[in-house]
Amino acid sequence: MSRCRRVFYSMRTWLAMHSLFLLLRTLLMLSSAAVLLFVPMESVLAAWSPPSVNTGADAVLAFPAKDLTLFGHATDPENDPLTMMWTIASGTAAVRFSAPTALTTTVTFTTTGTYVLQLAVNDGTSTVKRTVQVTVKPASSQTAFYVDPTYTGATQNGSASAPWKSFQDGNADQTAQWNSINNALATNDVIIYFSARTADSDTAEQILGTSGPGSVIRVNRTDTSTHRLTLDGMSKYNANDATPNWVDYIGSNRMRLSMSGGCCFSIGWDDNVQRDYITIRGFEVTGSGARIRWGGSYSVLEYMWVHDVTSLGASVQFNAAVTDYPQCKDLGKNHNITLRNNLIERGIGEGIYIAGTYNFTQYGGCPSYGNTHSDILIEGNTIRDPGMNGTQGDGIDLKMGLLNVTVRNNVIENTHVPTGSGGGADGIAALGVFSPAKTNYLIEGNRISGATTNGMVLCSQNGTVIRNNVIYSFPGTGIYLAGDPMLPNYNVEVYNNTIYGGATGVGTGDTHGVTLRNNLLFGAVGGGNEIRGYNTTGMDSDYNLLAPTGSAFAEGPHSIVRTSTTGIVVDLATGDFHLVSTSPAKDIGVSLAPTGFSTDFSGLFRPQGTAWDIGAYEFGTSKLAPPRNLHIVGGN
């Protein structure tokens, strides 16, 4: 299930639900007055209290990996809007934050050393600062093993001079290999280098899997220490097959893992065992059964090329926290999960699938288990043609119970629904959380085009921010807040999105408390409103530009409804949604800096003119943005 029982698609569906809403509204109004008589005691006691801020435990990063995810957390007793800023307080070199004004960000290092990074959070009255120390180590600090399938020597012990020739699942030395790796992990971080290219030419090395074991590389970590295991297919290659000579590699090839059998995966594990502190980076995986499956806390999957998986999906799948109803066996709640800078193309099933559980028992869900994995970053991935080879084709599918998820700067193109599959094909689909937990989702900077149904379908949200996304070329709804009477949406903020085409721009159902500001919603086909919904209360919408139709709800006085979609952006035909110099969307928005962001889709600082522009793009050329490398001198 990628939707909450309903699909917001046709005007007929909306009219039916709207009629039901009118019938129920009177009953709701009769009971609302009594509710307003009560003020929660904790809100009185917490007045003027500063926010609570946490930056997590100190971290270690070893080269050749350069990127580290920081998961900050902040709450405010009065639920005041929070602004935040990551900076470097001390360190041996400048660093770069992918999103310095967000709680969850990637920080990139170029130099080894000890760094102190600071998160400052302001609630409009007070600022709270917390720090986290990151120790960046050289690659040589890790215990290294080496794999080269075209090595011609007789001795194989995994060393640089005698690399393992065979490392695929089922090879005769598999048990001894993993015993060596696990023994090393007991005392140190471990990296396994797979030769990225052949010695003779700049073409990818390759390891073939078979249908017998059902995988190419089965990760069999049994050590339970906090030492990190890294499998790296991109950073080195062996320049001499007879007398090994390992050199650094900066080319575009990756170690290729080819799984020709229909089952079951290219790299990872599928036994539902939680394996923590594992990084898988820089492999090309392909073949009928070449999907990726894994699960565990402090997990990183980055710089992978996953393509042409035809027999078993999803293409990239993170393991569930609990088995399906009625067994509901606990498999483990994972946290600190990163999927970054991966290219996923032409798959069967979803592009990225983060399992947790489902929302209702009839779908296999375990509501009694509660919420599942937390602290998840999905950033900088490109997903093309998910579902092209069969089954459900969502670009990113987030299952029930996932908490604190950031989906940032991903490109999702051409989702597919195979004929007769019964699946969906939304750009981003999320089932949400079990109440009263907050989702704390941030969905920003994503470009979604060619979705077969909707741009986004978000269910059971509570405290989600959707901003600076570009969505176009879809038949359904750009952003559909698809609540359910038993699991409604609450408190969703929709800011500075550009949505073109489809049946409607923003749709809501069983949603209570939604704020829309600075959205460019235009080009809806079939005469439908750009904003519409059913069973929706607390709609607060203003400073939007709608064309050629308006909203089924009352818009604020600053919104604009135009009858024409021309003269707003550069080129609709090519998907260039930058504003033209005479665009009516220029300089008429409201500043949303107090909500925690001040840049546009491409990184321009807002505003470039006299006021914020409407839509995902700010008109201008200045790349000035909040400082990312600021050094703070002195105390807190």
N, C-alpha and C positions, 0 to 999 in steps of 0.2 A: 504494500500500500504506500503510495507516495502522496496521497491526499487524505483529508479528514472526512471521508464518507461522501463528500460532495465535490463536484467540479464546477467552478464558476465559469460558465462558458457562454450560455445563450441568454438573451433578454427574457425569454420565457421562464427560465429557471429563476431569474431574479424577481420577476413579477409575482410568481407563486410564493416565494419566500417572503417578499415584502408584504403581501396581503396577510400572511400569517403573523408577521411582526406587528402590523397595525392592530390585529386582534389581541395580541398579548400585551401591547404597550400599556393599555389601560390598567391591567392588573399590576404591572410593574410600577406604575405611577402611584397606585393606591398604597403600595408598601414602601415606597422610597422615602416618604416624609418621616416615617418612624426611624428609618436607618439614619437620617441626617441629624436626629436628636442626640446621637451618641458620638463623643469624641474619644478615640483611644487614649488611655492614660499614658502609654509609652510615648506618644507624640508630644504630650505636654512636658513630660519629664526630660525628654531629649532635646528640648529647645536650646539652640546655640551650641550644640555639641559638635566638635570637629569630626571630620570623616575618619574612618578606620582604614588604614593602608597597610598592605603587606606585599613584599617583593619576592617572597619565596626564599629557599635555601641558597647558599652560595653555590656556584657552579664551576665546572671545569670543562674546557674545550681544548681538544688537541688537533693541530693541523694534520692532514691537509684540509679538514673541514674548517670553514671560515665563519659560518653562520650559527648563531645560538638564539633560541627562542626565550624571551622573557615573558612570563605570565604574571602580570601584576594584578592585584585585587584591591578594590576600594568600595566601601559602602558608606552611606551617610545616614545618621539616625533620623533626620527629617526628610529623607529622600530628596534633598536639594540636588540640582544638576551639578555635575562635577566636571572640572577641567583638569587635565593632567599633562605632565611633561617629563619625558625621559631625557636625562643629560648625563654626561660623563663628569664625575667629580674628580677622578684622578686616573692616571694610566700612562702607559709608555707611548701611545700614539692616538690619533683621532680614531673615532669609530663612527659607523653609520647606522642609524635606526631607520627601519623601513616605515615606521609609523610612530614618530616621537610623541604624538599627542593622543595615543591610544594605550590602554592598559596592556594589551598583548602586542608585542612587536618583535621583529627580528633585528638583532644587532650583529653587525659584520665587523670582523677584526682583520687587520693586515699584519700585525706585529705581535709576537709573543710578549708575555708579561702579566702583571697583576693589575686589574682594573676595578675601580669602584664606580658603579652606575647608580644614579639617583632617580627615584620617581617622586615627583612633587604633585600633590593632589589638592585642589582648592575647591571649596564649596560655596564661594562667594563671600565668605566671612573669614575663614581661617585656612592656612596652608599647612599640610602635614607632609613631611619628607621622610622617605625610607631609602635605604641603600642595599645593594647586593654586590658581593665581590665575585668577580669572574677571573679565574686563573687560566690563561691561554698558554698552552704548552707546545713545544715543537713536536713534529711528527715522530722524531726519534725517541720521545719519552714513552712511547707505546711498545709493547712486545709485538713484533711483526712476523707474519707468515705470508707466504707467496704461493700463487697458483698460476701456472702457464701450461695450457693443454698441448702446446707444440714444442715444449722442452724435450730434448732428445737424450739427455743424460740417463744413466742407469739408476743413480741414487735419488730418492725422493724423501725428503724429511720436512718439507715446508719452509726451509730456510731460503735466503736470497740466492745462495749458490746451488741449492738443490731443491727447487720448488716442487710442489705437488703437481703432477701432470693430470691426475684424475681427482676430481673433487665432487663429481656429480653424485646425487643420491643413489645409493646402492653399490657404489664402488667398493672394491675389496678392502680398502684401507680406511673406510669411513669411520669405524669405531675408534681406531687409533688416532685418526686426525682430530676428531672432536674431543678425545681424551686429552690430547696435547693442548688444544685450545682452552678447554675448561680448566686444566691445571694452571695455565698461564693467567687466566682471568682471576684466579683466586688471589693473586698478588699484584696485578697491574692491569691497566687498560690494554686491549688487544686490537690490532688492525690486521685484516687479511687483504692483501693487495692482489687483485686479479689483473693480469696483463690486459691493458685496454686495446692494444693493437698488436699486429704481428711484427716480428722482427724485420721482415723483408720489405713491407710496404705499410702505408697508413690505412690499413683495413682492419676491421674489428676481429679480435680473437673470438672464438665461439666454443661454448660447451653445450652438448646435446643431451637432452633428457629423454627418458623412455617411458612408455606407458606402464612398465612393470612397477617401479617405485612410485611413479605418478608425480614426480617433480624433478627439477634440475638441481637446485641447491636447497636442501632441507636444513634449516638452521636448528641445531640441536644443542643449544646452550642449556646446561644443567647447573652451572655455577650460579649462585644467588647473591653474589656480592654486588656492590654498586659500581664496580669497574665496568667501563663501557666496552662493548664489542662493536667494531665497525667493519662492515664488508664493503670494500671500495673497488669499483670497477672502472674508474675514470682517471686516477691520479698518476699511475705509473705503468710502464710497459717494459718487458724484457727485450733488450736490443740484440741478444745473442742466444739462440736456442741451444747451442752446444755448450758454451761457457757463459752462463747467465750474467747479464749486466743490466741492472734495473735503473732506469732513468725516469725523471719526471716527465709527465705528458700533459700538454695543454691543448691537444687537438680535440676534434669533435666526436671521435669514435668512443665507444663504450664496449666493455666485455659483453658479448651477446650470449644470452641464455635462451636457447631455442627448445621449446617444449612441443614436440609434434604430436604427442598423444593427447587424447581428449581430456584427460584428467591428470593432475589436479591443480598444479601451480608451478611457476617458474622459480620463485625464491620466497622463502618465508617458512611458515608452518601452518598446518591445518588441524592440529590435535587439540585446539582450544586451551592449551597451556599458556599461562601468562609468563612471558619472558621479558624482563625489564632491561633497560639500558642497552638498547640495540639501535645502531644506525645502519641503514642500507642505502647506499648512494652510488649513483653513476653507473647503472647497468642498462643495457638494451635488452628487453625481454619481448619475445614474439613466439607465435605458434598457436595452434588450436587450443591448447590447455595452459597458456602462459600467464594466467592472471597472477596477481600477488595477494597472498593472505598472510596476515601477521597480527599480533596483539601484545600489548604490554605497556607499562608506564615508562616514561622517559624515552619514547620511541621517536625516531626520525626516519622519514622516507623522503629522499631528495635527489634531484637531478636524474631521474629515471626516464627512459623512453619505453613506454608500454604500447605495443601496437599489434593490430591484427589478431586479436584473441577471438576465436570463433566457436568454441565448444562449451565453455563454462565461464560464467560471469559472477559477480561484477569484475571489471578489469582490475581494480584495486580495492581490496576489501579488508577493513579492520574488524577484528573478531568481536562477537557479541559479549555482553556482560553476563547473560543468563540464557539458558536454553529455553526453547519455546514452551508455552503452556500446553499441557498441564504439569510437565515435569518441573520447570522453573528452577533448574539446578544452577547454583551460583558459580560463575566462571571467573569472576573477579572484576572489580571496577578499576579501570585504568585512568591515568591522568598524565598530563604533559605529553601530548601527542602532536607531532608536527608532520605535515605533508607540504613540501615546498619545492617549487621550480621543477615540477614533473611535466612531461609531455605524454598525453594519453590519447591514442587515436584508434578509431575503427574497431571498437570492441563489441563484445556481447554483454548485455546488461549495462548497469550504471557505469559511469566513468570512475567516480570515487564513491564508495559506500562505507559509511561509518555505522556499524551495527551497534545496537544497545539492547532494546527490546521493542515491542510494538505497543500501541496505545490501548488495544482491547483484546480480551482473551480469544474472541472469535477469529482474530488474525494471528494468534500465537503469542500475544503479549502477556506479560506478567506484571500487571499494575501493582500487586502486593509487594513486588521486589523493590519498587521505587525507581528513582533516577539512577543513571548508570555512569558512563565515562564523563570526564571533565577536563577542562583546560586543553582545548583543541585548536590548533592553528592550521588553516588550509589557505596557503598563500602562494601567489605567483605561478599557479599551474595553468596549463593549456589543455583543454579537453575538447576533442573534435570527434564527431560522429559516434557518440556512445549509443549502444543498442543497434548499431548498423547491422550486426550479424545475428540479431535475435534478442528476444526478451526485453524487459523494461529498460528504457533508455534515458533515464535522468542523468544530467551531467554530474551533479553532486547530490547524494541522497543521505540525509542525516536522520537516523532512526530515533526512537523515543527515549527520552531520559538523558540526553546529552546536555551538559551544563557548560557555560563559559566557552562558547565557540566563536571564533573569529574566522570569517570567510572573506579574504581580501585579495584584490588585484588578480583574479582569475579570469581567463578567457574561455567561454563555453560556446561552442558552435555546433549547430546541426544535430540536435537530438533526434532519435528515431523511435518510432513505434512500429515494429514489424506487424504486418497484417495478421489479425487473429490472435495476437499474443495476449491481449487484455492488459498490457502494461501501460505505463505512462511515459512521458518524455518531457519533463519540465527541466528548465535550466538548473534550478536549485530547489530541492524539496526537503522540508524539515518537519518532523512530527512533533517536536517541542518537548515539553516537560510535564511531569505530574505536579499539580498544584499542592501546596502553595509556593513551591520553589520558583525562583526566577531563572529565565533562560540565560540572561546576560549574553545575548548574541549580538555581534557586530558584523553586518554584511555590507561591505563597502568596496568601491572601486572595481566592481566586476563588470565585464562586458559580455552580454548574453545575446546571441542572435541565432535565428533559425531553429528555435525551440518548436517542437511539433505541437505542444499544447500551451503551456504557460511559461512566462519568464521565471517566476518564483511562486511556489506554493508553501506557505508557512502556517503551521497548525500549532495550537496550544502554546502560543508564545506568551511570555510575561516579562517585559523589560527588554525588548529587542529594538535595535537601531539599524535602519536600512538607509544608507546614504551614498551619494556619488556613484550610483550604478547607471550603466547605459544598457537599455533593453530594447530590442527591435526585431522585426521579422518573426512574428509569432501569431497564431490565430486566436488565442484565448485571452488571458489577463496578464498584464505585465507583472504586477505584484498582487498576489491573491492571498489575503489574510483569511485563511480558511479554517475558522474555528469550528467547534462542535458544541452542541448544547451541554454535553457532559464535560467537555474540555475546551472552554472558550479561550480566545486570545484576550490579553490584557496589556495595556500600556505599551503600545508600539509607536515608534517615532520614524517617520518617513521623510527624509530630507534630501533636497537637491538631486533628485534622480531625473534622468531623461528617458522617457518611454515613448516609443513611436509605433503606431499601428495596433493590431490586435482588435479584439472586441471591446476592450476597455483598458484603461491605464492602471487604475488601482481598484481592486474589489475587496469588500469585507463581508464576512459572515460570522455571526456569533462572536463578535469582537466588541470589546468594551474599553474605550479609552485609546484613541488613535490620533496622533498629531501629524498633520501634513504641512510642510513648509517648503517653498522654493522649488517645487517640482514642475518640470516641463512635461506635460502629458498631452500628446497631440497625435492626430491621424487615426483615431479609432474608426473602424469600418462598420458599416451597417447601421449608422445613426445612433449607436449607443453612447451613453454618457461616459466621460473620461474617468469619473469616480462614481461608483455605485455600490450597493450592498444590501444586506438584509440582517435583521436581528443585531443591529449595530447601535451602540449608545456611546456618548462621549466623543463624537467626531468633532475635531477641532482642525479646520482646514482653512488656510489663508496664504497669501503671497505665492500662489501658484499661477501658471499660465496654462490654460486649457483651450484646445482647438481641435476640430471645429465645433465641438459640443462642450457642455459644461458638466455639472455635477448633480447627482441625485440628492445630495445633501446641501445644506446651506453653506455657501462659501463666505469667507470673511471679506471685508470691504476692499482689501488690497489685491485680491486675485483678479486676473484678467481672463475673459473668455473671448476668443477671436473666432471669426467664421472661416478664416483661411489659415492653412498650414505653411504657406510660402513666406519667404523673407525672414525666417527665424534662424535657420541653421545653414551651413555651407552647402551640403549636398546630400539629400535624402537617398538618392539612388545608390551612392557608394558607401553610405553609412558614416559620413563625416558630420558629426553632430556638434562641432564647434559653432559658436554663435557668429553670425555675420556682424559687421560693424554697426548696421542699422537695426539690429534685432530688437524686437519689443521685449525680449527677456533680459536685456541689459539694464543694470543699475536699478532694478525695481524690487529686489528681494530684501529679506530681512537678515541681519547678522545672526548667525547661529554659533558664533564663537563661544557664547556661554554654555552651549551644549557639548563642547569638547572637540571641535574641529574647525579649521580655517583654511583648508586647501581644497582644490578641485580634483577632478578625475585624473588630470595629468600632472598634478603637483604644483600648480600655480597657487600663489597665496591669494586668498580672498580678503577684501575686495581689490580689484584692479582699477575700478573707477570710483564713483561716488558712493556706491552701495553694492551689496552682493548681487550677483546675477542669478537668474533662475535657471535651473538645470544642472547637469553634472559638470559642464564646462564653464569656466570663467573667461570672459573675453579679455585678452591681453597677452603679454609676452614675458612679464617679469617672473623669474623663477624664485624670487625671494620667498622664503618660507620660515616658519619657526626654527630657531637654531637647533641643529642636531649634534654639534660637537662642542657645545658650550662647556667650559671649565668653570666650576664654581669654587672660588677660593674662600677658605675660612670654614667656619662651623656650619651647623644646620640652620 
